[in-house]
Amino acid sequence: MRQYGLALHTDKYQINMMYAHWVNGTHNRRAVFEAYFRKLPFGNGYAVFAGLERIVNYMNHLTFHEDEIAFLAEQEEQYDARFLDELRQFRFRGNLYAMQEGAVVFADEPLLRVEGTIMEAQLVETALLNFMNYQTLIATKASRIKQVAGDDILLEFGTRRAQEADAAIWGARAAYIAGFHGTSNVLAGAKFGIPAKGTHAHAWVQSFGNEQEAFDRYAAALPDGVTLLVDTFDTLGSGVPHAIKTAKDLEARGKKMSAIRLDSGDLAYLSIQARKMLDDAGLPYVKIVASNDLDENTILDLKSQGARIDTWGVGTQLITASDQPSLGGVYKLVECEIDGEMKPVIKISANPEKVTTPGSKDVYRIISTGSGKAIADYICFPNESEPREGKRLKLFNPLHPYIRKYVSDYEAVALLQPIFVEGKQVYELPSLQDIRAYHVSQLYQFWPEYQRKLNPEIYRVNISPKAWDMKQRLIAEHLPPEEA
């Protein structure tokens, strides 16, 4: 049986374009692509970039093996054997720049920049977007949930509802980046060092003669981490009273029960009543865990009702990003070698939001030296020295240029970092704990109004006047002349 790697994790049209470039002798032309998204997901004020670690691993191992070459040789396009020989030698030898994982990011700014031959830059598009789009989406959703949960414990419980194993594993990692405290997925725990957490299912209770026996036997097996699911039959009528008895038995053995879990019903009412029952029984240390199709909206609503929940197990709504299951990131050519010279290129569309900004670009976060808070993100060409030198910057709204301001007292932080240079990895991947800490530091840079769940303030993402002028010039050059 043939074995296939991620070299074929691409769209067919990428291979076809690579082949057409090879046939025309243009496959070694230099090109620059940028990946970004056009609209913030979930109506959020920001997004959280994730997926870089998987991108780095993909780029490091990107090669065509014989089974993959054999598969391509069988395709209806009947690729020339010499092209397939070219693929045997393929390695990514270009440059990759990227945001750091955990970065707070916004629409229309480059999250990735790929520089290389048109052939290699075209091949990696699909995989890069796949990894970036999904993990950024889940990290953003997780960050929204974290915003409303505050200091409560958050557990990712989505594996069984995720779209296959990769989504479950890498989604758990993305959620952890954005502030979740653990996952139910044991493989994600093993791969990434995320705390793996679990209780028991209703099936455990159903498999014994009665609920009390089920609880007692579970506590006997795992006395140091007992969380009991109390809603199999009657939450307040039997589940909580039986859990209290088990907790008292544990106390007699010098142990303490960790928590009870609510998985159905009116979680606000049940948690309030269960808290009172536990406290009245002298068990104030026993926590309450809740699950059952939770998301940021449900958690916010439950908190407003005074729910006494300490830990939230969030599954389906998080791992599938059910209210917006796609980020919509794109990968666009912004600069290309034409007649031996690198030139900016533009894509014009009947949809104004789809018109690209030409030219290779850097992104700077403009931080006020007075408050230490972010003022805007500034997109400019790499040869523009104004941000690096702290010169006066003009910030204006590209859709409404009359809305503008000038800033002088600031620090410009470069957001795009070199990851690969001439095909060699130059960036040391941080630990997951460091990524989590970086994300927290990123949030600290923003005023609360940009982070709030409802009606967040719109953060400025500005392009430099030179980039704006270039865009307008290329639009004018490519549009047909006006008729008299």
Wavefront OBJ file of the C-alpha trace (Angstrom):
o trace
v 0.000 0.000 0.000
v 1.273 3.456 -0.885
v 2.193 5.919 1.836
v 1.497 9.621 1.319
v 2.898 12.604 3.175
v 1.835 16.236 3.304
v 3.397 17.147 -0.048
v 0.061 16.172 -1.592
v -1.861 18.142 1.041
v -2.612 20.760 -1.585
v -5.248 21.635 -4.149
v -4.945 20.160 -7.625
v -4.778 23.568 -9.219
v -1.537 24.285 -7.345
v 0.108 21.302 -9.054
v -1.372 22.346 -12.386
v -0.074 25.921 -12.041
v 3.338 24.610 -11.034
v 3.332 22.414 -14.117
v 2.221 25.225 -16.404
v 4.992 27.465 -15.032
v 7.486 24.638 -15.606
v 6.306 24.131 -19.183
v 6.625 27.859 -19.848
v 9.999 28.149 -18.140
v 8.661 30.620 -15.561
v 8.765 28.314 -12.544
v 11.872 29.951 -11.082
v 10.481 33.466 -11.147
v 10.622 35.098 -7.724
v 7.312 35.842 -6.031
v 5.916 37.153 -2.754
v 2.597 35.992 -1.313
v 0.852 37.217 1.831
v -1.765 35.398 3.908
v -4.400 37.323 5.832
v -8.129 37.352 6.565
v -10.547 40.039 5.462
v -13.054 40.042 8.321
v -12.761 39.386 12.046
v -14.604 36.214 13.091
v -17.529 36.118 15.549
v -17.988 39.897 15.428
v -14.935 39.997 17.657
v -12.626 42.947 18.274
v -9.504 40.888 17.552
v -8.259 37.452 16.513
v -5.517 35.223 17.944
v -2.913 33.905 15.521
v -2.163 30.185 15.812
v -0.876 27.363 13.638
v 2.764 28.378 13.208
v 4.262 25.273 14.820
v 2.464 23.002 12.393
v 3.444 25.233 9.484
v 7.106 25.047 10.507
v 6.968 21.256 10.773
v 5.286 21.051 7.377
v 7.882 23.279 5.695
v 10.763 21.354 7.232
v 9.509 18.030 5.883
v 8.116 19.183 2.543
v 9.382 16.720 -0.051
v 7.870 14.444 -2.683
v 8.409 10.726 -2.123
v 8.135 8.025 -4.758
v 4.591 7.022 -3.852
v 3.476 10.616 -4.287
v 5.301 10.913 -7.613
v 3.644 7.671 -8.741
v 0.219 9.052 -7.857
v 0.856 12.247 -9.838
v 2.081 10.216 -12.809
v -1.362 8.586 -12.986
v -3.321 11.844 -13.177
v -5.397 12.823 -16.193
v -3.130 15.802 -16.899
v -0.344 13.405 -17.961
v 2.449 15.481 -16.468
v 5.775 15.287 -18.288
v 8.164 12.831 -16.599
v 10.814 15.572 -16.477
v 8.459 17.687 -14.345
v 8.033 14.774 -11.965
v 11.828 14.506 -11.775
v 11.841 18.186 -10.815
v 9.450 17.406 -7.974
v 11.773 14.687 -6.691
v 14.337 17.423 -6.025
v 11.802 19.810 -4.515
v 12.588 21.512 -1.211
v 11.347 24.823 0.134
v 14.327 27.149 -0.259
v 12.577 30.467 0.179
v 11.802 32.797 3.082
v 8.871 32.702 5.470
v 7.899 35.538 7.784
v 5.092 35.136 10.306
v 3.385 36.554 13.345
v 4.218 34.787 16.600
v 1.649 32.313 17.852
v -0.595 33.890 20.441
v -0.351 37.313 18.795
v -3.430 39.526 18.783
v -4.098 40.194 15.098
v -6.607 41.981 12.899
v -8.186 41.867 9.475
v -6.274 42.843 6.328
v -2.796 42.616 7.834
v -0.291 39.973 6.671
v -0.038 37.090 9.137
v 2.353 35.183 6.874
v 4.644 36.341 4.069
v 6.184 33.791 1.730
v 9.082 34.712 -0.564
v 10.464 32.218 -3.045
v 10.091 30.907 -6.546
v 6.563 31.030 -7.918
v 6.598 27.224 -7.954
v 7.446 26.711 -4.292
v 5.354 29.628 -3.032
v 2.347 28.331 -4.959
v 2.659 24.777 -3.621
v 2.532 25.722 0.061
v -0.566 27.924 -0.175
v -3.196 25.316 0.612
v -1.483 23.769 3.616
v -0.503 27.117 5.123
v -4.055 28.407 4.864
v -5.458 25.137 6.211
v -3.254 25.232 9.320
v -3.540 28.991 9.883
v -7.269 29.299 9.278
v -8.424 26.524 11.570
v -6.101 27.080 14.495
v -6.512 30.873 14.427
v -10.286 30.420 14.360
v -10.308 28.098 17.383
v -7.811 30.208 19.344
v -9.992 33.260 18.715
v -13.127 31.432 19.841
v -11.304 30.215 22.947
v -10.131 33.729 23.736
v -13.720 34.992 23.546
v -14.768 32.320 26.019
v -11.843 33.200 28.281
v -12.900 36.858 28.252
v -16.310 36.072 29.765
v -15.113 33.250 32.052
v -12.601 35.448 33.849
v -10.625 33.465 36.417
v -12.814 30.341 36.165
v -11.236 27.084 35.011
v -11.832 26.242 31.329
v -11.558 22.719 29.948
v -11.692 21.791 26.268
v -14.107 18.857 25.862
v -14.632 18.802 22.091
v -12.869 15.730 20.703
v -15.913 13.579 19.929
v -17.577 16.432 18.026
v -14.506 17.690 16.171
v -14.121 17.221 12.428
v -11.716 14.291 12.721
v -8.589 13.646 14.772
v -6.360 16.472 13.537
v -9.039 19.024 14.320
v -9.453 17.632 17.835
v -5.733 17.553 18.612
v -4.668 20.873 17.093
v -7.897 22.533 18.214
v -7.094 21.570 21.799
v -3.678 23.167 21.383
v -5.189 26.358 19.926
v -7.631 26.597 22.840
v -4.790 26.155 25.320
v -2.841 28.988 23.674
v -5.761 31.333 24.276
v -6.163 30.523 27.968
v -7.937 27.190 28.432
v -6.482 25.181 31.296
v -6.805 21.598 30.076
v -8.254 19.198 27.526
v -10.088 15.904 27.586
v -7.960 14.686 24.657
v -5.221 12.434 26.000
v -3.210 12.500 22.762
v -3.167 16.306 22.776
v -1.969 16.110 26.366
v 0.818 13.735 25.409
v 1.916 15.639 22.279
v 1.841 19.147 23.672
v 2.026 18.858 27.443
v -1.495 20.175 27.955
v -3.038 18.978 31.251
v -5.424 16.121 30.397
v -8.624 16.195 32.451
v -11.606 13.866 32.709
v -14.446 12.722 34.937
v -16.784 9.847 34.047
v -19.781 9.344 31.732
v -23.414 8.556 32.424
v -22.597 5.020 31.289
v -20.525 4.517 34.439
v -23.533 5.202 36.635
v -25.852 3.142 34.439
v -23.548 0.127 34.610
v -24.092 -0.382 38.365
v -27.092 -1.391 40.417
v -27.657 2.107 41.749
v -26.180 5.585 41.680
v -24.662 5.424 45.152
v -22.783 2.240 44.353
v -21.490 3.785 41.136
v -20.195 6.858 42.967
v -18.610 4.867 45.766
v -16.835 2.506 43.407
v -15.495 5.358 41.295
v -14.200 7.109 44.406
v -12.576 3.882 45.584
v -10.738 3.558 42.261
v -9.646 7.219 41.955
v -9.743 8.690 45.458
v -7.395 11.594 44.724
v -9.338 13.173 41.861
v -13.043 12.448 42.282
v -15.493 14.415 40.152
v -18.951 12.854 40.033
v -21.520 13.362 37.270
v -24.754 13.914 39.179
v -27.478 14.256 36.517
v -27.987 10.660 35.318
v -31.361 10.351 37.087
v -32.328 13.306 39.268
v -29.709 15.976 39.895
v -31.016 17.461 43.137
v -33.164 14.528 44.253
v -30.513 11.830 44.075
v -27.310 12.889 42.311
v -26.125 15.602 44.678
v -27.238 13.772 47.879
v -25.437 10.615 46.767
v -22.341 12.634 45.874
v -22.422 14.219 49.338
v -22.460 10.797 50.967
v -19.482 9.709 48.837
v -17.658 12.912 49.791
v -18.243 12.228 53.484
v -16.918 8.694 53.097
v -13.817 10.110 51.405
v -13.330 12.562 54.290
v -13.410 9.647 56.707
v -10.475 8.194 54.760
v -8.561 11.477 54.813
v -9.455 12.386 51.216
v -11.361 15.267 49.655
v -13.697 15.055 46.691
v -12.817 17.469 43.914
v -16.126 18.367 42.273
v -19.521 17.423 40.969
v -20.448 17.868 37.285
v -23.713 19.162 35.845
v -24.377 18.205 32.223
v -28.055 19.001 31.645
v -31.027 21.007 32.833
v -31.157 24.580 34.101
v -27.490 25.014 34.931
v -27.992 28.308 36.751
v -30.712 26.998 39.073
v -29.101 23.593 39.568
v -25.681 25.058 40.369
v -27.165 27.504 42.902
v -29.104 24.751 44.639
v -26.220 22.269 44.489
v -23.860 24.866 45.976
v -26.232 25.391 48.891
v -26.560 21.640 49.458
v -22.799 21.143 49.408
v -22.172 24.080 51.735
v -24.876 22.957 54.156
v -23.216 19.525 54.220
v -19.897 21.094 55.207
v -18.342 20.633 51.763
v -17.490 24.186 50.623
v -14.310 22.900 48.961
v -16.222 20.707 46.481
v -16.337 22.594 43.177
v -19.045 22.588 40.534
v -18.194 21.742 36.931
v -20.669 22.423 34.109
v -20.846 21.144 30.552
v -23.629 20.842 27.905
v -23.122 22.830 24.674
v -21.539 25.827 26.350
v -20.033 28.808 24.583
v -19.217 32.417 25.475
v -22.848 33.497 25.076
v -24.222 30.768 27.359
v -21.497 31.301 29.962
v -22.102 35.052 30.021
v -25.833 34.451 30.414
v -25.353 31.905 33.202
v -23.062 34.255 35.072
v -25.636 37.031 34.806
v -28.134 34.644 36.468
v -25.797 34.074 39.394
v -24.732 30.541 38.464
v -22.345 29.002 41.021
v -20.071 27.268 38.516
v -16.317 27.053 39.035
v -15.203 25.096 35.965
v -16.618 25.124 32.436
v -16.252 22.144 30.109
v -16.634 23.544 26.592
v -16.901 21.131 23.687
v -18.865 21.286 20.449
v -19.320 25.038 20.232
v -15.585 25.608 20.653
v -13.948 22.846 18.636
v -16.248 23.383 15.630
v -16.518 27.166 16.047
v -20.173 26.451 15.404
v -21.357 30.036 14.977
v -18.673 30.727 12.340
v -16.911 27.543 11.247
v -14.436 29.209 8.859
v -11.956 32.041 9.208
v -11.822 32.829 5.495
v -8.115 33.560 5.301
v -6.654 34.153 1.843
v -3.217 33.929 0.234
v -2.515 36.541 -2.415
v 0.332 37.340 -4.776
v 1.577 40.861 -3.977
v 4.921 41.009 -5.790
v 6.384 39.080 -8.707
v 9.434 38.972 -10.939
v 8.480 40.371 -14.341
v 11.120 40.860 -17.047
v 13.831 40.206 -14.487
v 12.595 42.818 -12.004
v 10.482 42.447 -8.866
v 7.290 44.440 -9.298
v 4.224 44.950 -7.095
v 1.042 43.372 -8.454
v -2.612 43.885 -7.611
v -5.874 41.953 -7.807
v -8.906 44.117 -8.589
v -12.419 42.937 -7.816
v -16.004 44.107 -8.119
v -16.056 43.543 -4.352
v -13.979 46.409 -2.908
v -12.914 44.374 0.139
v -11.243 41.875 -2.213
v -8.922 44.412 -3.842
v -5.422 43.542 -2.661
v -2.748 45.926 -1.412
v 0.276 45.454 -3.709
v 3.885 45.005 -2.684
v 5.741 43.096 0.022
v 4.809 44.557 3.403
v 5.830 44.619 7.050
v 3.489 45.129 10.015
v 4.317 47.232 13.073
v 2.339 47.606 16.279
v 2.430 51.237 17.334
v 2.633 51.397 21.129
v 2.145 54.667 23.019
v 5.220 55.351 25.140
v 2.969 57.095 27.656
v 0.362 54.409 28.307
v 2.132 51.333 26.947
v -1.063 50.543 25.042
v -1.470 49.864 21.338
v -2.556 52.795 19.182
v -2.715 51.090 15.787
v -1.124 48.505 13.516
v 0.851 50.095 10.684
v 1.430 48.296 7.372
v 4.227 49.584 5.182
v 6.874 48.531 2.688
v 10.059 47.002 4.147
v 12.152 49.931 2.890
v 10.092 52.504 4.803
v 12.175 53.493 7.803
v 9.726 55.846 9.518
v 8.356 53.370 12.092
v 11.783 51.964 12.963
v 13.203 55.464 13.436
v 10.229 56.744 15.438
v 9.329 59.431 12.907
v 5.928 61.108 12.840
v 3.347 58.760 11.310
v 0.134 59.584 9.545
v -2.651 57.164 10.443
v -5.705 57.351 8.215
v -8.724 55.219 7.444
v -8.238 53.667 3.963
v -12.010 53.732 3.338
v -12.410 57.267 4.662
v -9.021 59.033 4.263
v -10.319 62.221 5.864
v -10.395 60.346 9.192
v -6.767 60.667 10.211
v -4.399 61.382 13.082
v -0.668 61.797 13.571
v 1.472 60.057 16.173
v 5.005 60.841 17.260
v 5.562 59.529 20.781
v 5.549 55.779 20.196
v 7.466 52.516 19.969
v 7.075 50.464 16.782
v 7.165 46.691 17.360
v 7.764 44.548 14.264
v 5.159 41.790 14.203
v 6.387 39.684 11.283
v 9.386 37.600 12.308
v 11.750 35.656 9.991
v 10.965 31.941 10.344
v 12.812 30.491 7.327
v 15.613 32.209 5.435
v 16.725 30.573 2.183
v 14.963 27.397 3.230
v 16.592 27.110 6.660
v 14.661 27.522 9.878
v 16.059 30.497 11.801
v 13.275 30.811 14.382
v 13.299 28.704 17.524
v 9.790 27.504 18.284
v 8.801 28.603 21.798
v 7.279 26.271 24.354
v 3.519 26.158 24.635
v 3.755 27.784 28.048
v 5.761 30.646 26.559
v 3.146 31.058 23.819
v 0.383 31.266 26.447
v 2.354 33.891 28.359
v 2.982 35.838 25.150
v -0.749 35.856 24.422
v -1.480 37.284 27.864
v 1.135 39.998 27.307
v -0.456 40.782 23.957
v -3.882 41.270 25.528
v -2.345 43.562 28.120
v -1.307 45.928 25.306
v -4.936 46.674 24.440
v -7.491 48.790 26.265
v -10.562 46.849 27.488
v -12.847 48.470 24.916
v -11.049 46.590 22.133
v -11.482 43.272 23.961
v -15.079 43.395 25.139
v -17.474 40.814 23.771
v -20.313 43.136 22.805
v -19.742 46.011 20.381
v -15.950 46.205 20.725
v -14.234 49.385 19.677
v -12.689 49.126 16.206
v -8.900 49.017 16.359
v -6.968 50.973 13.739
v -5.154 48.985 11.034
v -3.532 51.508 8.720
v -1.397 51.310 5.609
v 1.322 53.844 4.998
v 0.711 56.722 2.574
v 3.272 55.149 0.209
v 1.420 51.823 0.223
v -1.884 53.649 -0.299
v -0.503 55.660 -3.207
v 0.912 52.513 -4.822
v -2.474 50.812 -4.535
v -4.304 53.729 -6.124
v -1.763 53.962 -8.948
v -2.036 50.281 -9.833
v -5.826 50.411 -9.694
v -5.735 53.309 -12.161
v -3.298 51.484 -14.427
v -5.429 48.346 -14.659
v -8.859 49.904 -15.041
v -10.070 50.712 -18.577
v -10.050 54.424 -19.486
v -13.228 56.332 -18.792
v -15.445 56.999 -21.763
v -16.118 60.579 -22.671
l 1 2 3 4 5 6 7 8 9 10 11 12 13 14 15 16 17 18 19 20 21 22 23 24 25 26 27 28 29 30 31 32 33 34 35 36 37 38 39 40 41 42 43 44 45 46 47 48 49 50 51 52 53 54 55 56 57 58 59 60 61 62 63 64 65 66 67 68 69 70 71 72 73 74 75 76 77 78 79 80 81 82 83 84 85 86 87 88 89 90 91 92 93 94 95 96 97 98 99 100 101 102 103 104 105 106 107 108 109 110 111 112 113 114 115 116 117 118 119 120 121 122 123 124 125 126 127 128 129 130 131 132 133 134 135 136 137 138 139 140 141 142 143 144 145 146 147 148 149 150 151 152 153 154 155 156 157 158 159 160 161 162 163 164 165 166 167 168 169 170 171 172 173 174 175 176 177 178 179 180 181 182 183 184 185 186 187 188 189 190 191 192 193 194 195 196 197 198 199 200 201 202 203 204 205 206 207 208 209 210 211 212 213 214 215 216 217 218 219 220 221 222 223 224 225 226 227 228 229 230 231 232 233 234 235 236 237 238 239 240 241 242 243 244 245 246 247 248 249 250 251 252 253 254 255 256 257 258 259 260 261 262 263 264 265 266 267 268 269 270 271 272 273 274 275 276 277 278 279 280 281 282 283 284 285 286 287 288 289 290 291 292 293 294 295 296 297 298 299 300 301 302 303 304 305 306 307 308 309 310 311 312 313 314 315 316 317 318 319 320 321 322 323 324 325 326 327 328 329 330 331 332 333 334 335 336 337 338 339 340 341 342 343 344 345 346 347 348 349 350 351 352 353 354 355 356 357 358 359 360 361 362 363 364 365 366 367 368 369 370 371 372 373 374 375 376 377 378 379 380 381 382 383 384 385 386 387 388 389 390 391 392 393 394 395 396 397 398 399 400 401 402 403 404 405 406 407 408 409 410 411 412 413 414 415 416 417 418 419 420 421 422 423 424 425 426 427 428 429 430 431 432 433 434 435 436 437 438 439 440 441 442 443 444 445 446 447 448 449 450 451 452 453 454 455 456 457 458 459 460 461 462 463 464 465 466 467 468 469 470 471 472 473 474 475 476 477 478 479 480 481 482 483 484
